[in-house]
Amino acid sequence: MNRTLISLGHDPAAFGVAEVKSLTDANEEKQLRLGLGQVLRYWNLMRSGGVVRAALALERKPTDDSWLGLFEMLDVIAVWPTFWNALEA
């Protein structure tokens, strides 16, 4: 089994929360809004316990690149399969 570890930082006390979303052309906007809202909600609920990193695992890169800027602004890590493949290289 091939496994990929995505680093959420170097703080051993930190932990991550992630939301996984499938994307199609028809549902992309809705899924990204839903996923971002969910992961921010989880992050907010869990952050009193220490350092928490939020991540969205997506089926593919969003077609609208403005999402990437929003994720960066909110400090949400976004990953998708081609990103994972680059990590394995």
Beta strands, then each sheet from edge to edge (+ up, - down):
strand 1: 15-21
strand 2: 52-58
strand 3: 76-79
sheet 1: 1+ 2+ 3+
end
